[in-house]
């Protein structure tokens, strides 16, 4: 579940998910990655949340994708979508 599906960064990620996935594969230096429904279900039932962090992206050119726990994600939601490193 997305904590803030209307956030500008989340909307842009939806529009460009295929490019993001391709960039992850390139960064990992792999041509393919096998994902099963079991993987999807385990992630959905875990304490793992995906954070798209674009703070400073204009200045640094860096966009971060982070995995954070439920507590950090909830704090980020309360602070307007800003996940702080633990």
Residue pairs with C-beta under 8 A, 6 or more apart in sequence:
2 10
3 49
3 73
3 76
3 77
3 81
4 10
4 77
4 81
5 11
7 81
9 52
9 54
9 81
10 52
13 20
13 52
20 65
24 65
25 31
25 32
25 33
47 69
47 70
48 67
48 68
48 69
49 67
49 68
49 69
49 70
49 72
49 73
50 65
50 66
50 67
51 64
51 65
51 66
51 67
51 68
51 72
51 73
51 76
51 83
52 63
52 64
52 65
53 63
53 64
53 65
53 66
53 82
53 83
54 63
54 64
55 82
56 62
57 63
66 83
66 85
68 76
68 83
68 86
69 86
72 83
72 84
72 86
73 83
75 83
75 84
76 82
76 83
76 84
